[in-house]
Amino acid sequence: MPNFVITPKVDDTQEFIEISNDFADPLDLVREAISNAFDAKATKIKICFDVVKQYGESVLQIAIEDNGGGMDRDGLQAFFDLGNSLRRDDPAAIGKKGHGTKVYFNSSRIAVTTTANGNTLNAVMQDPFRKLFDRQIPTVDVSTANTPDVPSGTKILIFGYNNNRRELFTHARLKDHIMWFTKFGSFEREIGIKSLADVTIELTGLDREQPETLCFGHHFPPDSHGIEKLFGEYLVDAPKYYCKKVIKEGHLANFPETKYQAIFAIEGNKVKQDNNPMLRRHGYTPPDGAYTVQDRYGLWLCKDFIPVQRANDWIGTRGTEYTRFHGFFNCQEFRLTANRGSVNNTPAEIMKDVQHEIESIYSEISDSTEWKDMDWLESQAEAFRTTDKERKDFLWRKQKLNQSNITTYKGHLLVQPTHESGVYGILLKLCTINSAIFPFDIVDYNTHTGIDVIVRPDRSAPIHLSKLYYVELKYILSRELNHSFDNTHSIVCWDTVVKHGDSITDINNETRMMRIVAAAGKGDYTKYFLDNPSKPHKIEVYVLKDFLKEKYNIEFRPRTEEETV
């Protein structure tokens, strides 16, 4: 077989398909349209989403218009070409790969009207998406006209984009995307770059009848002044209202020719919420497409001042500390993937320098007055919160105290229990007042899982010679016991829902039957026993509500006016 030469070829249609589908977020169309308008030196941009009728069907129509320099024949060719960019050698240009406008190909029709230097070109591409999947390169029909009185600019109409799905193109979603993820939402005004300050966008989402005029630049809340005043005004919520911006510019250590610009706004959650209507929060119904602070905030890596991906793992040491930040780090040496979704094409040496710079800035901020101010506010708020909670708890306790029933026994005040720990309290007090009131002596107690006490039945014998048992304490006795019947001497509860003949099960699944024996006469009391005929020991249940009244004539009553506090 003779030698031969292979010349690599490109599968044109497949590449068009891949690139047009490579933009995972349908809203990327807006980013690319705005970038092209800026590259065309536009100062006014109009973006309108609408639904029109075509052959009886509702079709999504996107209109993008700008007053930039327009396109000549070469520019229009590059607009529709893949990988052809006339701005590749322009350091100020955003679009240099010739990929961005291919997102428009995910549609049923593209119509472009563009005027440059008094010449107007009208271009129409029919069924680009369908033709690509039929393995055809879609063609563009272009008509020309000499229009010396028509100002320069471009208008693009895109029909049936994204398979005509329209749920993402509400006004609030579009505005949020523009202000966060396009050149129009750049933070460059914050670092003193004013060249684009007068650019405006007229935006109309699908759910809005009239356009809204947007002003250039990402919006940051104003810095707060005077942390003592902030705390005095908002008290426990003061950290949520704190805001301070830290702006940094510099060069990478090992690439001193490479500049960066960064802004780190340290913001409390309330500041974020007041500044961003898309944030979810309690008691507020946000627009469709809303997100949490964790979903959006932190530190974004940017190129052309357009956020590309977050780098939250480079800032903070406590997991969610990044949520304090509303930050952006811009570097023109980031190399982006074809869909501008990642900076992962950037050489590792540059990324390492960027990470080191960001970590250094974070370290400086965390040692700064701004950070200490936030920490001080949080510590003061926590102290106030703790003190305020204690005050409220104390008032609640006094209210509960006044609502509780009481009685006296041998000159001692007793409070009717309202929970398990109250049963322990009254049991201890009764045993102290009258050691013979119960046929056992308490030697230890435990509150690890519920409350129980260890007792000895005979007070006269030394502890080391005594057999020890549990006495289980319950506020209301139910049909399950978290001890073994074998080690249980008796049960003390305020009341019981277990009736005569009902069964109770212990942790060993042993079952005993409740037996209730009426009092024999005066001085006796109703007796409750847990009985198992095969076991010699019957477990007595002391139902204090009945036991104290019948045996010792102790009845509880509401407090009088003189007894409240």
C-alpha positions in Angstrom: 0.0 0.0 0.0 1.6 3.4 -1.0 2.1 6.1 1.5 -0.5 8.8 1.8 -1.3 12.1 3.6 -4.4 12.9 5.8 -5.6 16.4 6.0 -7.9 16.8 9.1 -11.3 18.2 8.2 -14.0 19.8 10.2 -17.6 18.4 10.3 -19.1 21.9 9.8 -22.7 21.0 10.6 -21.8 19.0 13.8 -19.6 21.9 15.0 -22.5 24.4 14.5 -24.8 22.0 16.4 -22.3 21.6 19.2 -21.7 25.3 19.7 -25.3 26.3 19.4 -26.2 23.7 22.1 -23.1 24.5 24.2 -24.8 27.4 26.0 -26.5 25.5 28.8 -28.5 28.5 30.1 -31.0 29.9 27.5 -30.4 33.4 29.1 -26.9 33.3 27.7 -28.4 34.7 24.5 -28.9 38.0 26.4 -25.3 38.0 27.6 -24.0 37.5 24.0 -26.4 40.2 22.6 -25.2 42.7 25.1 -21.5 41.9 24.6 -21.9 42.4 20.9 -23.7 45.7 21.4 -20.8 46.9 23.6 -18.2 45.8 21.1 -20.2 47.8 18.5 -19.8 50.9 20.8 -23.5 51.1 21.4 -24.9 53.5 24.1 -28.5 52.5 23.8 -29.7 48.9 23.7 -33.2 47.5 23.5 -34.2 44.0 24.4 -37.8 42.9 24.0 -39.3 39.4 24.5 -42.7 38.9 23.0 -45.1 36.3 21.6 -46.3 36.6 18.1 -48.7 34.6 15.9 -47.3 32.8 13.0 -49.5 30.5 10.9 -51.9 30.2 13.9 -49.2 29.3 16.4 -47.7 31.3 19.3 -44.1 31.9 18.6 -41.5 33.4 20.9 -39.9 36.6 19.3 -36.8 38.2 20.7 -35.9 41.6 19.4 -32.4 43.0 20.1 -31.6 46.5 18.9 -28.6 48.8 19.4 -27.3 52.2 18.1 -23.7 50.9 17.6 -21.6 51.1 14.5 -23.5 48.4 12.7 -22.0 45.8 10.4 -20.7 45.8 6.9 -20.6 42.8 4.6 -17.5 41.3 6.4 -19.0 41.9 9.8 -22.3 40.3 8.8 -20.3 37.3 7.4 -18.5 37.0 10.7 -21.8 37.3 12.6 -23.1 34.1 11.0 -19.8 32.3 10.7 -18.4 29.9 13.3 -15.0 30.8 14.7 -14.7 34.0 12.5 -14.2 37.1 14.6 -13.1 40.5 13.3 -12.2 41.6 16.8 -9.7 38.9 17.7 -6.8 41.4 17.8 -8.8 44.1 19.7 -7.8 43.9 23.3 -10.9 45.9 24.4 -13.3 43.5 22.6 -15.4 41.0 24.6 -16.3 38.7 21.7 -13.2 37.2 20.0 -13.9 33.6 19.3 -16.8 33.9 16.9 -18.9 31.5 19.0 -21.4 33.8 20.9 -24.0 34.5 18.2 -24.2 30.8 17.3 -26.5 30.5 20.3 -29.1 32.3 18.1 -29.0 29.3 15.8 -31.1 27.4 18.3 -34.2 28.9 16.7 -36.6 28.8 13.7 -35.6 32.1 12.1 -33.0 34.8 12.4 -33.5 38.3 10.8 -30.8 40.9 11.0 -31.1 44.5 9.8 -27.9 46.4 10.2 -26.7 49.8 9.0 -23.1 51.0 8.7 -21.8 54.1 6.9 -25.1 54.7 5.1 -25.5 51.1 3.8 -28.2 48.8 5.1 -28.0 45.0 5.0 -31.1 42.9 5.5 -30.2 39.2 6.3 -32.6 36.3 6.9 -31.7 32.7 7.9 -34.6 30.3 7.8 -34.9 27.2 10.0 -31.2 27.1 11.2 -31.8 24.5 13.9 -33.8 22.2 11.8 -31.4 22.4 8.9 -28.4 21.7 11.0 -30.0 18.5 12.3 -30.7 17.6 8.7 -27.0 17.9 8.1 -27.3 21.1 6.1 -25.4 24.4 6.7 -28.2 27.0 6.8 -27.7 29.8 4.3 -28.4 33.5 4.7 -30.3 35.6 2.2 -29.1 39.2 2.2 -30.5 42.3 0.5 -28.7 45.6 0.4 -29.8 49.2 0.2 -28.1 52.6 0.1 -29.6 54.5 3.1 -27.5 57.6 3.8 -30.1 59.1 6.1 -30.4 56.0 8.3 -28.3 56.1 11.5 -25.9 53.2 12.2 -27.1 50.4 14.3 -28.3 46.8 14.3 -31.7 45.1 15.0 -31.9 41.3 15.3 -35.1 39.3 15.5 -35.0 35.7 16.7 -38.0 33.5 16.4 -38.8 30.2 18.1 -35.7 30.3 20.3 -35.0 27.4 22.7 -37.8 25.3 21.1 -40.2 28.1 21.9 -40.0 27.5 25.6 -40.6 30.8 27.4 -40.8 30.3 31.1 -37.3 31.7 31.7 -38.0 35.0 30.0 -40.0 36.8 32.7 -38.9 40.4 33.3 -37.5 39.8 36.8 -35.4 36.9 35.6 -34.0 38.8 32.6 -33.2 41.9 34.7 -31.4 39.8 37.3 -29.4 38.0 34.7 -28.4 41.3 33.0 -27.3 42.9 36.2 -25.3 39.9 37.4 -24.0 38.0 34.4 -23.5 40.5 31.5 -21.2 43.3 30.7 -24.0 45.7 31.5 -23.8 44.6 35.1 -20.1 45.3 35.3 -18.6 46.6 38.7 -16.2 48.9 36.9 -17.9 52.1 38.0 -17.0 51.2 41.6 -13.3 51.3 40.7 -13.6 54.6 38.9 -14.0 53.5 35.2 -16.8 55.8 33.9 -16.5 55.3 30.1 -19.7 53.2 29.9 -21.7 55.0 32.6 -24.2 56.5 30.2 -25.1 53.2 28.4 -28.8 52.2 29.0 -30.9 49.2 28.2 -34.7 49.3 27.6 -35.8 45.8 28.7 -39.2 44.2 28.2 -39.8 40.8 29.6 -42.7 38.5 28.5 -44.8 39.5 31.5 -44.3 43.3 31.1 -46.2 45.6 28.8 -43.9 48.7 29.0 -40.1 48.6 28.9 -38.0 49.4 31.9 -34.8 51.5 31.5 -31.9 50.0 33.2 -28.8 52.0 34.2 -25.3 50.7 33.6 -23.4 49.0 36.4 -23.9 46.3 39.1 -25.7 47.8 42.1 -24.1 47.7 45.5 -25.8 49.1 48.6 -24.1 52.2 50.2 -21.6 51.7 53.0 -23.0 51.9 56.5 -21.6 54.6 58.7 -21.0 54.3 62.4 -21.4 50.8 63.9 -22.5 52.2 67.3 -25.3 54.1 65.5 -26.1 51.0 63.5 -26.4 48.9 66.7 -28.4 51.6 68.4 -30.9 51.7 65.6 -31.3 48.0 64.9 -30.0 46.3 68.1 -30.0 42.5 67.6 -30.5 42.9 63.8 -27.6 45.3 63.4 -25.2 42.8 61.7 -27.9 42.2 59.0 -27.7 45.9 58.1 -23.9 46.2 58.0 -22.3 47.0 54.6 -18.7 48.0 53.7 -17.0 47.8 50.4 -13.3 47.0 50.0 -11.8 47.7 46.6 -8.4 46.2 45.5 -6.4 46.6 42.3 -3.0 45.1 41.6 -0.8 42.7 39.6 -0.2 39.0 39.9 3.0 38.1 41.7 4.6 35.9 39.0 2.9 37.7 36.1 3.5 41.4 37.0 2.2 42.5 33.6 -1.2 41.0 34.5 -3.6 43.4 36.3 -6.6 42.5 38.3 -9.5 44.5 39.8 -11.6 43.3 42.8 -14.4 44.4 45.0 -15.3 42.7 48.2 -18.6 44.1 49.7 -19.1 42.8 53.3 -22.9 42.7 53.6 -25.4 41.5 56.1 -28.4 39.5 55.0 -30.9 42.4 55.4 -28.8 44.6 53.2 -28.7 41.9 50.6 -32.4 41.4 50.8 -33.2 45.1 50.5 -30.9 45.4 47.5 -32.0 42.2 45.7 -35.7 41.4 45.2 -34.8 37.9 43.9 -33.7 36.7 47.3 -35.9 34.2 49.0 -36.7 35.1 52.6 -39.4 34.4 55.3 -42.6 36.2 54.8 -41.8 37.4 51.3 -43.0 36.1 47.9 -40.2 36.6 45.4 -40.5 36.6 41.6 -40.1 33.3 39.7 -36.4 32.4 39.5 -35.6 33.5 43.0 -32.7 32.0 44.9 -31.0 32.0 48.3 -27.9 33.9 49.5 -26.0 30.6 49.4 -27.0 30.1 45.8 -25.7 33.4 44.5 -23.4 35.3 46.8 -19.7 34.9 47.6 -16.8 35.6 45.2 -17.2 35.5 41.4 -14.2 35.3 39.0 -14.8 37.7 36.1 -13.4 38.4 32.6 -14.4 41.7 30.9 -16.0 42.4 34.3 -18.5 39.6 33.5 -18.9 37.0 36.3 -18.0 33.5 35.1 -17.7 31.2 38.0 -17.6 31.3 41.8 -14.5 30.7 43.9 -16.1 30.4 47.4 -13.7 27.7 48.5 -10.8 30.2 48.3 -12.4 32.5 50.9 -13.2 31.8 54.5 -12.5 28.9 56.9 -15.9 28.3 58.5 -17.9 26.7 55.7 -20.5 29.4 54.9 -18.4 32.5 55.7 -18.5 33.3 52.0 -22.1 34.4 52.3 -20.9 37.6 54.0 -19.4 38.6 50.6 -20.8 40.2 47.5 -17.5 40.1 45.7 -16.0 40.1 42.2 -12.4 39.5 41.0 -11.7 40.5 37.4 -8.7 39.4 35.4 -8.3 39.6 31.6 -5.9 36.7 31.5 -8.7 34.2 32.4 -9.2 31.9 29.4 -12.8 30.9 29.0 -14.5 27.8 27.6 -16.4 28.2 24.4 -19.6 29.0 26.2 -18.0 31.4 28.7 -19.2 29.1 31.5 -15.8 28.4 33.1 -12.3 29.8 33.5 -10.9 26.3 33.5 -8.9 26.9 30.3 -6.7 29.3 32.2 -3.1 28.1 32.7 -2.5 26.5 36.1 0.3 29.0 36.9 -2.0 32.0 36.5 -4.8 30.3 38.4 -2.4 29.6 41.3 -1.4 33.3 41.3 -5.0 34.4 41.3 -5.9 32.1 44.2 -2.9 33.3 46.2 -3.9 36.9 45.5 -7.6 36.3 46.6 -6.5 34.4 49.7 -4.1 37.3 50.5 -6.9 39.9 50.1 -9.3 37.8 52.2 -6.7 37.5 54.9 -6.2 41.3 54.8 -9.9 41.9 55.0 -10.4 39.4 57.9 -7.8 41.4 59.8 -9.3 44.8 58.8 -11.4 47.3 60.7 -14.4 46.4 58.5 -14.3 42.7 59.4 -13.8 43.5 63.1 -16.7 45.9 62.9 -18.9 43.1 61.6 -17.6 40.7 64.3 -18.2 43.3 67.0 -21.8 43.8 65.8 -22.4 40.1 65.8 -21.0 39.6 69.3 -23.0 42.6 70.6 -26.1 41.3 68.9 -25.5 37.8 70.3 -25.0 39.3 73.8 -28.2 41.3 73.4 -30.0 38.3 72.0 -28.9 36.2 75.0 -29.8 38.9 77.5 -33.1 39.6 75.8 -34.0 35.9 75.6 -33.1 35.5 79.3 -35.4 38.4 80.1 -38.2 37.0 78.0 -37.7 33.5 79.6 -37.8 35.0 83.0 -41.1 36.9 82.3 -42.5 33.7 80.8 -41.4 31.7 83.9 -43.1 34.3 86.2 -46.3 34.0 84.1 -46.2 30.2 84.3 -45.5 30.5 88.1 -48.6 32.7 88.6 -50.7 30.3 86.6 -49.6 27.2 88.5 -51.7 25.6 91.3 -50.3 25.5 94.8 -50.9 24.1 98.3 -49.1 23.9 101.6 -48.0 20.8 103.5 -46.6 21.0 107.0 -45.9 24.7 106.4 -44.1 24.2 103.1 -45.3 25.5 99.7 -45.8 22.9 97.1 -46.3 23.7 93.4 -48.4 21.4 91.2 -46.1 19.9 88.5 -46.7 20.6 84.8 -43.9 18.4 83.4 -41.6 15.6 84.4 -39.0 17.7 86.1 -41.8 19.2 88.3 -42.7 15.6 89.4 -39.1 15.2 90.5 -39.1 18.5 92.3 -42.2 17.8 94.3 -41.1 14.2 95.1 -37.8 15.5 96.5 -39.6 18.1 98.6 -42.1 15.7 100.0 -39.4 13.2 100.9 -37.5 16.0 102.7 -40.6 17.2 104.6 -41.7 13.6 105.5 -39.2 10.8 104.9 -41.9 8.2 105.6 -44.3 9.4 102.9 -43.0 6.9 100.4 -41.6 3.4 101.2 -38.2 4.1 99.7 -35.1 6.3 100.2 -33.6 8.3 97.2 -29.9 7.7 96.9 -29.2 9.0 93.3 -31.0 10.6 90.4 -30.4 10.8 86.6 -31.8 13.1 83.8 -30.0 11.6 80.8 -33.0 10.0 79.2 -36.1 11.2 81.1 -35.9 11.3 84.9 -35.4 8.4 87.2 -34.0 7.9 90.7 -32.2 5.1 92.4 -33.7 4.1 95.7 -33.2 1.6 98.5 -36.3 0.2 100.2 -34.8 0.0 103.7 -33.4 3.2 105.2 -31.9 1.4 108.2 -29.4 -0.8 106.3 -26.1 0.7 104.9 -26.2 1.4 101.2 -23.6 -1.2 100.4 -25.8 -3.9 101.9 -29.0 -2.6 100.4 -30.6 -3.8 97.2 -31.1 -0.9 94.8 -33.9 -0.2 92.4 -35.1 2.3 89.9 -38.1 4.5 90.6 -39.3 5.9 87.3 -40.7 9.4 87.2 -43.3 10.4 84.6 -45.6 13.5 84.3 -48.3 11.4 82.6 -47.8 7.6 82.6 -48.4 6.0 79.2 -48.2 2.4 78.0 -44.5 2.3 77.3 -41.6 2.2 79.9 -38.0 3.0 79.1 -36.6 0.7 81.9 -36.8 -2.9 82.7 -39.6 -4.1 85.0 -37.0 -6.3 86.8 -35.1 -3.3 88.1 -38.1 -1.0 88.8 -39.3 -0.7 92.4 -42.2 1.7 91.7 -43.3 4.6 89.4 -44.2 8.1 90.5 -46.3 10.2 88.1 -48.7 13.1 88.4 -51.4 11.3 86.4 -51.9 8.3 84.1 -53.8 7.5 80.9 -53.4 3.8 81.6 -56.7 2.3 82.7 -57.5 -0.8 84.7 -56.8 -3.9 82.5 -54.5 -2.0 80.1 -51.0 -3.4 79.5 -47.6 -1.6 79.7 -44.5 -2.8 77.9 -40.9 -2.3 79.1 -37.6 -2.1 77.1 -37.4 -6.0 77.2 -40.9 -6.3 75.7 -42.2 -7.7 79.0 -45.8 -6.8 79.5 -47.6 -6.1 82.7 -51.2 -5.4 83.4 -52.5 -2.3 85.2 -54.5 -3.2 88.3 -56.4 -0.4 90.1 -57.7 -1.1 93.6 -60.1 1.4 95.2 -59.3 2.8 98.7 -60.5 0.6 101.5 -61.6 3.5 103.7 -60.6 6.7 105.3 -56.8 7.1 105.5 -56.3 4.6 102.6 -55.8 5.6 98.9 -56.5 4.2 95.5 -53.7 1.8 94.6 -52.3 1.3 91.1 -50.1 -1.8 90.4 -48.4 -3.2 87.4 -48.9 -6.9 87.7 -47.4 -10.0 86.1 -48.6 -13.2 87.7 -45.3 -15.0 87.0 -43.3 -12.3 88.9 -43.3 -12.0 92.7 -43.0 -8.2 92.8 -45.9 -6.0 91.9 -44.8 -2.5 90.8 -46.7 0.2 92.6 -47.6 3.3 90.7 -48.0 6.4 92.8 -50.4 8.7 91.0 -49.7 11.9 93.0 -52.9 13.6 92.0 -54.9 10.9 93.8 -52.3 9.7 96.3 -51.7 13.1 97.9 -55.4 14.0 98.1 -56.6 10.7 99.5 -53.7 9.8 101.8 -52.6 13.2 103.1 -55.5 15.5 102.2 -53.3 17.6 100.0 -55.3 19.5 97.4 -53.9 22.0 95.0 -55.7 25.3 94.2 -55.1 28.4 92.1 -53.0 31.3 93.5 -54.8 34.2 95.1 -54.1 37.8 94.2 -51.7 38.1 97.2 -49.8 34.9 96.1 -49.0 36.1 92.6 -45.6 37.7 91.8 
